[in-house]
Amino acid sequence: MRLTAITWPRLTEALTDRIAALKPLDGGPWPRVALDGAPAARTDAPAQAVAEALRALGRPALRVSARTYWRPASIRYEHGRQDPDAYYDTWLDTGALWREVFGPLGPGGNGRVLPSLWDPGTDRATRAAYEELPPGGVLLLDGAFLQGHGFPLDLTVHLRLSPAALERRTPPEERWTMPAFARYEAEMRPAETADILVHTDDPNRPAWTGDGPDR
C-alpha cells in the first residue's frame, strides 16, 4: 500500500472534492460518509473541516458524532467502567443510528435526522431538535468502530494510528480501551476495508492512499 504525504488543508480539499462528486450507492439523494478512527485520531477535526468546506460550495452538510449515540451509562457500565469488550460491542447504539440517521437518509426517507441523541458527559438526552437535510445534502458521521455494522455508507475514511502511536496519544486514563482497538483491527481490518486510508501517527504530517480507486 503506497502512502503519499499530504497537509490537512489539502486533505480537506481532496476529501471535499471526492464527497461533492459522490453518487449514493442505493440511488437515494443523500451521500453518507464516515470518518472512522480512535478518539486519539481526532476524527472530529477533519469531519468539521470537510463539513465547512462543503457548505462553502453550497452543499448542505450535517455532522453527527458517534459519541452522541452512545448508550446510557447504566448499559455502558454494566460490566464495569473499564471493560474493553463492552466498549467495543455495546457502547455505540447502532439501532438508534439506524432509526434516527440512516433510515431517514435512505431511499424514500424524509431527510429528517436527529443530530445527537445522548450526552455521555451528563448521561442525559441531548434533546436536540431534528434537522432536515435537503436532497443532495451530505451526512458526515465521525467516531470509533464505524465499520462492520452494515451502515449504508457511500464513502469510508479511516484515520489510522499504529499501536505505538495510539498508546502514545491516548490519555493514561483511557488506555484501558486499547484492547478494543486491537480487536477492531483484527476483526474488521478497517485500514483495508475503508475507501480512503489516512495515517495520522504524526498529527502534523498525515499521509494517505489517495482518492482514486486503485489503492
C-alpha positions as CSV (number, residue, x, y, z in Angstrom):
1,M,0.0,0.0,0.0
2,R,1.5,3.3,-1.1
3,L,1.1,6.3,1.1
4,T,1.6,9.9,0.0
5,A,2.3,12.8,2.3
6,I,-0.3,15.5,2.4
7,T,-1.2,18.5,4.5
8,W,-4.5,18.7,6.4
9,P,-5.8,21.7,4.3
10,R,-5.0,19.8,1.1
11,L,-6.6,16.6,2.5
12,T,-9.7,18.6,3.4
13,E,-9.8,19.9,-0.2
14,A,-9.4,16.5,-1.7
15,L,-12.0,14.8,0.5
16,T,-14.4,17.7,-0.2
17,D,-14.0,17.2,-3.9
18,R,-14.5,13.5,-3.7
19,I,-17.6,13.8,-1.5
20,A,-19.1,16.5,-3.7
21,A,-19.0,14.1,-6.6
22,L,-20.4,11.1,-4.7
23,K,-23.4,9.3,-6.1
24,P,-25.3,7.3,-3.3
25,L,-24.9,3.6,-3.9
26,D,-28.6,2.9,-3.2
27,G,-29.8,5.6,-5.5
28,G,-31.0,7.9,-2.7
29,P,-30.5,11.6,-2.7
30,W,-28.2,11.8,0.4
31,P,-24.5,10.8,0.3
32,R,-23.4,9.3,3.6
33,V,-19.7,9.5,4.7
34,A,-18.0,8.0,7.7
35,L,-14.7,9.3,9.2
36,D,-13.7,6.3,11.3
37,G,-10.9,6.2,13.9
38,A,-10.0,6.1,17.6
39,P,-10.6,9.3,19.7
40,A,-6.8,9.9,19.6
41,A,-7.0,10.2,15.8
42,R,-9.3,13.2,16.2
43,T,-11.9,12.3,13.6
44,D,-14.0,15.3,14.6
45,A,-11.5,17.8,13.2
46,P,-11.4,16.7,9.6
47,A,-15.2,16.0,9.7
48,Q,-15.8,19.6,10.8
49,A,-13.4,20.9,8.2
50,V,-15.0,19.0,5.4
51,A,-18.5,20.0,6.5
52,E,-17.5,23.7,6.4
53,A,-15.8,23.2,3.0
54,L,-18.9,21.6,1.6
55,R,-21.2,24.3,2.9
56,A,-18.9,26.9,1.3
57,L,-19.6,25.1,-2.0
58,G,-23.3,25.4,-1.4
59,R,-23.7,21.8,-0.4
60,P,-25.6,21.3,2.9
61,A,-23.7,19.0,5.3
62,L,-24.6,17.6,8.7
63,R,-22.1,16.3,11.1
64,V,-23.1,13.6,13.5
65,S,-20.7,12.4,16.2
66,A,-20.9,8.7,17.0
67,R,-20.1,9.7,20.6
68,T,-23.5,11.3,20.9
69,Y,-25.1,8.0,20.0
70,W,-23.6,6.1,22.9
71,R,-26.0,4.2,25.2
72,P,-26.7,5.4,28.7
73,A,-24.1,4.8,31.4
74,S,-26.4,2.1,33.0
75,I,-25.8,0.0,29.9
76,R,-22.3,1.1,29.1
77,Y,-21.0,0.3,32.6
78,E,-23.0,-2.9,33.1
79,H,-19.7,-4.9,33.3
80,G,-17.7,-2.1,34.9
81,R,-16.4,1.3,33.8
82,Q,-13.3,-0.1,32.1
83,D,-14.5,-3.2,30.1
84,P,-12.9,-3.0,26.7
85,D,-15.2,-5.6,25.3
86,A,-18.3,-3.7,26.3
87,Y,-16.7,-0.5,24.9
88,Y,-16.3,-2.3,21.6
89,D,-19.5,-4.3,21.5
90,T,-22.2,-2.3,23.2
91,W,-21.4,1.4,23.8
92,L,-22.5,2.5,20.4
93,D,-26.2,2.5,19.9
94,T,-26.3,1.2,16.4
95,G,-30.1,0.7,16.5
96,A,-30.6,4.4,17.3
97,L,-28.3,5.4,14.4
98,W,-30.3,3.3,12.0
99,R,-33.6,4.7,13.3
100,E,-32.6,8.4,13.6
101,V,-29.9,8.9,11.0
102,F,-29.6,6.2,8.3
103,G,-33.3,5.4,8.0
104,P,-34.3,8.9,7.2
105,L,-31.5,9.2,4.7
106,G,-32.3,6.1,2.8
107,P,-34.4,5.7,-0.4
108,G,-37.9,7.0,0.4
109,G,-36.7,8.7,3.6
110,N,-37.7,12.2,4.6
111,G,-34.2,13.6,5.4
112,R,-35.3,14.4,9.0
113,V,-32.3,13.5,11.1
114,L,-31.6,13.7,14.8
115,P,-28.1,15.2,15.0
116,S,-27.4,13.9,18.5
117,L,-29.2,11.6,21.0
118,W,-27.3,11.3,24.2
119,D,-24.7,13.4,26.1
120,P,-22.3,10.9,27.7
121,G,-20.9,13.7,29.9
122,T,-24.2,14.4,31.7
123,D,-25.7,11.0,30.9
124,R,-28.9,12.6,29.7
125,A,-30.7,13.0,26.4
126,T,-29.4,16.0,24.4
127,R,-32.9,17.0,23.5
128,A,-31.5,18.1,20.1
129,A,-34.1,19.3,17.6
130,Y,-34.4,17.3,14.4
131,E,-32.7,18.8,11.3
132,E,-34.0,18.3,7.8
133,L,-31.2,17.6,5.4
134,P,-32.3,18.6,1.9
135,P,-31.7,16.3,-1.1
136,G,-28.1,16.4,-2.1
137,G,-27.1,17.2,1.5
138,V,-24.2,15.1,2.9
139,L,-24.1,13.2,6.2
140,L,-20.7,13.1,7.9
141,L,-20.6,10.6,10.7
142,D,-17.4,10.6,12.8
143,G,-16.1,8.4,15.6
144,A,-14.8,5.0,16.5
145,F,-15.8,1.5,15.4
146,L,-18.0,2.6,12.5
147,Q,-17.2,-0.2,10.1
148,G,-18.7,-3.7,10.4
149,H,-22.3,-2.6,11.2
150,G,-23.7,-2.7,7.7
151,F,-24.3,1.0,7.7
152,P,-25.2,2.2,4.1
153,L,-22.1,4.3,3.7
154,D,-21.1,5.7,0.3
155,L,-17.5,6.6,1.4
156,T,-15.5,5.5,4.4
157,V,-12.3,7.3,5.5
158,H,-10.3,5.5,8.2
159,L,-7.8,7.6,10.2
160,R,-5.3,5.1,11.4
161,L,-2.8,5.2,14.2
162,S,-0.2,2.5,14.7
163,P,-0.5,0.7,18.0
164,A,2.5,2.6,19.4
165,A,1.1,5.9,18.3
166,L,-2.3,5.1,19.6
167,E,-0.9,4.3,23.0
168,R,1.3,7.4,23.0
169,R,-1.6,9.7,22.0
170,T,-4.3,8.1,24.2
171,P,-4.5,9.7,27.7
172,P,-3.4,7.4,30.5
173,E,-6.9,7.2,32.0
174,E,-8.3,6.0,28.7
175,R,-5.6,3.3,27.8
176,W,-7.9,0.6,29.1
177,T,-9.6,1.0,25.7
178,M,-6.5,-0.3,23.8
179,P,-7.7,-3.9,23.6
180,A,-10.9,-2.8,22.0
181,F,-8.9,-1.1,19.2
182,A,-6.7,-4.2,18.8
183,R,-9.9,-6.3,18.4
184,Y,-11.2,-3.8,15.8
185,E,-8.0,-4.1,13.8
186,A,-8.0,-7.9,14.0
187,E,-11.8,-8.4,13.3
188,M,-12.7,-5.6,10.9
189,R,-9.3,-4.8,9.3
190,P,-10.5,-1.2,8.8
191,A,-7.4,0.0,7.1
192,E,-8.1,-2.5,4.3
193,T,-11.8,-2.1,4.0
194,A,-12.0,1.7,4.1
195,D,-12.3,3.5,0.8
196,I,-9.6,6.0,1.9
197,L,-6.9,5.5,4.5
198,V,-5.1,8.3,6.3
199,H,-2.1,7.6,8.5
200,T,-2.0,10.0,11.4
201,D,0.9,8.8,13.6
202,D,2.4,12.3,13.2
203,P,-0.5,14.6,13.8
204,N,1.3,17.4,11.8
205,R,2.2,15.2,8.8
206,P,-0.6,12.9,7.7
207,A,-0.2,10.5,4.8
208,W,-2.9,8.9,2.7
209,T,-3.6,6.4,0.0
210,G,-5.2,9.0,-2.3
211,D,-8.7,9.4,-3.5
212,G,-8.6,7.1,-6.5
213,P,-10.0,3.6,-6.8
214,D,-6.5,2.0,-7.2
215,R,-5.3,1.9,-3.7
